[in-house]
Amino acid sequence: DRRVPVELPDLQGRKAILLVHAKNVKIGDNIDWDVIARATAGASGAELANIINEAALRAVREGRKTVAQADLEESVETVIAGAQRKNAVISDREKKIVAYHEVGHALVAAKQSNSAPVTKITIVPRTSGALGYTMQVEEGERMLMSRMEILNKIATLTGGRSAEELVFGEDSMTTGASNDIEQATKLARAMITRYGMTEEFDMVALETVQNQYLGGDVSLTCAADTASKIDARVVETVKAAHEKARRILRENEAQLHKLAAHLLEKETITGEEFMALLNE
């Protein structure tokens, strides 16, 4: 059978798809479609259609006849992270840990150059299982990442665990960083095996991706001793990023406590609120 790969839509493509599906519902005035399109990087056409449907359902539940900007923004999060679990029972201690974890991510991101701006931090649990998350949205469409940007991203991913360690102690670190650890490890490995971003291995392809449109099977194309060296370099890269995150948080500990206290009180804060508090 013939296979026709279909690329995910770019920024303008996402905006166009959103507008097509928006014709089927009543949309309010002053909708900033560019904001919604930027927030949906990596979304498929079906997911974009689902965002419009979710926004319409939210408006109906709240007794409104038209979809507002807030409906669309919340529906983006619903599709990405699941619906809010407002009735979820979480202990005060766990809620505090989650608040520090998320602020840790945001603070490390904000204190590095070449990091996407923080647009929202929340500790409202989601049906995906997330107890909270920090949203970062690039200001424009990005197709490439530099070595420094990847290293900064890894540091940001370790920021949540770093905040837990700093505030609650290493023996009190939690399982909340499992997804962060997975993403950081994948990025560090890709830097070495696929992107040729290390002096030791230079521009040598050490890993191949087959059937990238059907799940992407990854396999190493190197000797066993080289694979061991790759593993060691991955650990070294993540550890360096982790130490960088810890250093940033130690240097900004007062702001960490202030922001976490505010997040605990509000449960959700915007990127604008976050930056205003950070710059006080």
Secondary structure, 3 states (H helix, E strand, C coil): CCCCCCCCCCHHHHHHHHHHHHCCCCECCCCCHHHHHHHCCCCCHHHHHHHHHHHHHHHHHCCCCCECHHHHHHHHHHHHHCCECCCCCCCHHHHHHHHHHHHHHHHHHHCCCCCCCEEEEECCCECCCCCCEEEECCCCCCCCCCHHHHHHHHHHHHHHHHHHHHHHCHHHCCHHHHHHHHHHHHHHHHHHHCCCCCCCCCCCCCEEEECHHHCCEEEECCCHHHHHHHHHHHHHHHHHHHHHHHHHHHHCHHHHHHHHHHHHHHCEEEHHHHHHHHCC
